[in-house]
Amino acid sequence: MLEIEKIRELVEMMVKNDLVELSLRNGDVEVNLRRPNPVGTTITTLPTMTAIPAGLPLPIPSTPHATAPPQPAEVVDVEYHEIRSPMVGTFYAGPDPDSPPFVTIGKGVSPSTVVCVLEAMKVFSEIKAETSGVIDRVLVKDGDAVEYGQPLFLVRPG
């Protein structure tokens, strides 16, 4: 098991180096860290690491050399509402495998809009948006296992 302090160091490294995702494996322990990708941010990836021996400093990624100077990105300050999983279960985007998903990116939702179905122990529960806006991102795939409190969708208020 990785110590909490090591995980904090990894998160700080992600923020400092503007990383969106980081995956590490040390023997039987695997850590996958992911944070939202803000608009206008470049994604830098690290090579996969198979183990980090205890006590060694964490690697710092090098920045790739660009051939052209970076263009300033338009910064859009949007605060999203997250639709989170109210339970542990399996995520289904539609009512059955042959039907289209309840919602797609760009679709408007209201508080009563069903956005997905979660299945736990053969019981299917419809999950409602509980907010108004437009679906901006779907954060899980059909059939994925989800945890309690895990973000499922990002909704742009509207």
N, C-alpha and C positions, 0 to 999 in steps of 0.2 A: 504494500500500500504506500502511495506517495504521501509525504507529509503535507499538511495544509500550507506551510510556509513555501514549499517548492511549487505548489499550484499557484500561490499568490505571485511568486516570481515569474512563472510562465505567463500569467495574465498581464503583469506589468510589462513583460517583454513584448507581448502582443500589442498592447496599447502604444508603447514607445515606438515600435517598428511598424505600426499601422497594419498589423496582420489581422485577417478575418478568421482564419481557421488554423489550428495547430493540433497535430495528432502525434502522440508518443506511445511507445510500447517498451516496457521494461519487464522482461520475463512474462509472468501471467498478468501483470498490471498494464492496462491500456487507458490512456487519458486522451479524450477528444474535447478540445475547447473550440467554441465557435461564438463569434459575436456578430451583430448586425453589420452589414456592409453599407456604410453611409454613402450617399450619392456623391459622385465625383472622386472616389477614393480608388487608388490603384491597389490591386491585390498582389502581394508578394508571397510566394510560397517557399517553404524550406524543404530540403530533401528529407525523405522519411528517415527517422532515427529508430533503431531497433532497441537500444538500451542507453540509459544514462546512469553510469555508476554513481553511487552515493558519494557526496563530497566534491564532485567535480563541478566546475562552473558551467553554466548553461551556455550553449552556443549562441552567438549573435549573428544573425544573417547579414550578408553583405548586400549592398544595394546594387542592382545591375546597372551597368553604364548605359545611358541613353544616347542615341545618336543625334537626337534633336532636343532642344530645351523643352521642358514640360510646358504645356499650354495651361494657363490658369483655368480652373474648372469653376463653373457657376455653382455657388453654394446655395442650396435650397434648404431652408430651415423648416422642416416638416416634422411635427410630432405625431407619430403613429399610435393608434390604439391597437394593442395586442389582443387577439382572441386566444385565450389560453385553455388548455385542456382541464376540465373540471374533475378528471379522474384518470386512472391508469387504464389503458385499453388499446385496442387496435383502431387506427384511423381509416375511415372509408370516406372518400370524396363524394360518392354518389349513393343512392338508395340500394343499388345492386350493380354487379359488374358490367351489365349491358347498358346501363343508363348513363347519361352524361353527369358530370359533377354538379353538385348543388350550386356552387359558385365558381367563377373563374376570375382571373386577374382582369381588372377594369369593370367588374360588375358592381353595381350599387347594392348596398344592403341596408336594412332597417333593423331595429332591435328584435323583431320577430322573425327575421329571415333565418331559415335553417342553412347552416354553412357546411355541416358534415355529420357523420354518424360515428359514434364510438361504440365498440363492442367490447364487453367484458363478461366473461363467463356465460356466453351465449345470449346475453341481454344487450340489445341495441338501443342506444340513447341518442336522440337527435340533439345536436348542439346548435344553439341560436347565437346570432351575432351579438346581441345585447348592446349594440351601438349603431350609429348611422354613419355612412360614408361609402368609400369605394375600396374594394379589395385591391391592395397594392402588391402583396406577396403571399404566396402559399408556401409555408415553411416545412411541410412534411409531404411525403408521398403516400399515395393510396396503398394501404396494407401495412404501413409502418406502425410499430409499437410506439406508443406515446406515454409519457409520465404525467403525473399530476402537476399542473402548473406550467407545463411546457407550452411555449408559444406555438400556435398552429397557423395563424394568419396575421398579417399586418394590414390594418385598415386606415386609409387616409381619410381624416374627418372631412365631412362635406355636407 
